[in-house]
Amino acid sequence: MDTRSPTLPSNKNLTQAILQSTTRKLEKIQKLEEYHTVMEQQLEQGILGLVPEPATGEVIHYIPHHPEIREQVKFTKMRIVYDCSADNDPQPLFWNNYLEVGPLLQPMIFDILKDKKENA
């Protein structure tokens, strides 16, 4: 994890371009209403929050997002992916650089499965 204090650059232009592209794609496949519904549900669940108008702060950093559509699954056919590492800078600072890193889970999962198989 990066221990520097977050001095994230403004990424408004990049985020607006991604939003416009995403909107065009969703309109083309007639999924824009579904995307909007998912965002509304996330607002209701407290996953998202509204930004105050006008937004405050010296630098406002936006989180680009896009859909992941999986028609073959029974539930959650569309989910929203928040891309905290989207950049247009050759040496970017990402929001992800400042998040707390948790333990690696893969080794623990392997051990659990191995123990379960041996004890079966």
C-alpha positions as CSV (number, residue, x, y, z in Angstrom):
1,M,0.0,0.0,0.0
2,D,1.2,3.5,-0.8
3,T,1.6,5.5,2.4
4,R,1.7,9.0,0.7
5,S,-1.3,11.2,1.4
6,P,-3.8,11.0,-1.5
7,T,-3.2,13.8,-4.0
8,L,-5.4,12.4,-6.8
9,P,-5.6,14.3,-10.1
10,S,-8.8,15.5,-11.5
11,N,-10.1,12.9,-13.9
12,K,-13.4,14.6,-14.9
13,N,-12.7,14.5,-18.6
14,L,-11.7,10.8,-18.6
15,T,-14.7,9.9,-16.5
16,Q,-17.1,11.9,-18.7
17,A,-15.7,10.2,-21.8
18,I,-16.2,6.8,-20.3
19,L,-19.7,7.7,-19.2
20,Q,-20.6,8.9,-22.7
21,S,-19.2,5.7,-24.3
22,T,-21.0,3.5,-21.8
23,T,-24.3,5.4,-22.3
24,R,-24.0,4.9,-26.1
25,K,-23.3,1.2,-25.8
26,L,-26.2,0.7,-23.3
27,E,-28.6,2.6,-25.6
28,K,-27.5,0.5,-28.6
29,I,-28.3,-2.8,-26.8
30,Q,-31.4,-1.3,-25.0
31,K,-30.0,-1.8,-21.5
32,L,-29.7,1.9,-20.3
33,E,-32.9,1.6,-18.2
34,E,-31.7,-1.6,-16.6
35,Y,-28.4,0.2,-15.8
36,H,-30.2,3.1,-14.3
37,T,-32.3,0.7,-12.2
38,V,-29.2,-1.0,-10.8
39,M,-27.7,2.4,-9.9
40,E,-31.0,3.4,-8.1
41,Q,-31.0,0.1,-6.2
42,Q,-27.4,0.8,-5.1
43,L,-28.4,4.3,-3.9
44,E,-31.2,2.8,-1.9
45,Q,-28.9,0.1,-0.4
46,G,-26.3,2.7,0.6
47,I,-23.7,1.4,-1.7
48,L,-23.7,4.7,-3.5
49,G,-24.2,8.2,-2.2
50,L,-25.1,11.4,-3.8
51,V,-22.4,14.1,-4.3
52,P,-23.4,17.4,-2.8
53,E,-24.1,20.2,-5.3
54,P,-21.8,22.0,-5.8
55,A,-19.1,19.3,-5.0
56,T,-16.6,20.4,-2.4
57,G,-12.8,19.9,-2.2
58,E,-9.7,21.2,-4.0
59,V,-9.6,18.3,-6.4
60,I,-12.7,16.2,-7.1
61,H,-11.8,12.6,-8.3
62,Y,-14.5,10.7,-10.0
63,I,-14.8,6.9,-10.2
64,P,-15.6,5.7,-13.7
65,H,-18.0,2.8,-14.0
66,H,-19.3,0.4,-16.7
67,P,-21.6,-2.6,-16.8
68,E,-20.8,-6.2,-16.8
69,I,-23.6,-8.1,-18.5
70,R,-24.0,-11.8,-18.0
71,E,-27.2,-13.0,-19.7
72,Q,-26.4,-16.7,-19.0
73,V,-26.7,-16.4,-15.2
74,K,-29.9,-16.8,-13.3
75,F,-29.6,-13.8,-11.0
76,T,-27.7,-10.5,-11.3
77,K,-27.5,-10.4,-15.0
78,M,-26.0,-6.9,-14.9
79,R,-23.6,-5.6,-12.3
80,I,-21.8,-2.3,-12.2
81,V,-18.0,-2.3,-12.2
82,Y,-16.3,0.7,-10.5
83,D,-12.9,1.2,-12.1
84,C,-10.8,2.9,-9.5
85,S,-7.7,2.4,-11.6
86,A,-8.8,4.0,-14.9
87,D,-6.2,6.6,-15.9
88,N,-5.1,8.9,-18.7
89,D,-1.8,9.7,-17.1
90,P,1.5,7.9,-17.8
91,Q,2.3,7.8,-14.1
92,P,-1.1,7.8,-12.5
93,L,-2.1,7.9,-8.9
94,F,-5.1,5.5,-8.3
95,W,-7.6,5.5,-5.5
96,N,-6.7,1.8,-5.1
97,N,-3.1,2.9,-4.1
98,Y,-4.6,4.2,-0.8
99,L,-6.8,1.4,0.2
100,E,-5.9,-1.0,3.0
101,V,-4.6,-4.3,1.7
102,G,-6.1,-7.4,3.3
103,P,-4.6,-10.9,3.6
104,L,-4.2,-13.1,0.5
105,L,-7.1,-15.6,0.5
106,Q,-6.0,-18.0,-2.1
107,P,-3.5,-20.0,0.1
108,M,-6.2,-20.3,2.8
109,I,-8.8,-21.5,0.3
110,F,-6.3,-24.1,-1.0
111,D,-5.6,-25.4,2.6
112,I,-9.3,-25.5,3.4
113,L,-10.1,-27.5,0.3
114,K,-7.1,-29.8,0.9
115,D,-8.1,-30.5,4.5
116,K,-11.7,-31.1,3.5
117,K,-10.7,-33.6,0.9
118,E,-8.3,-35.4,3.3
119,N,-10.9,-35.6,6.0
120,A,-13.7,-36.8,3.7
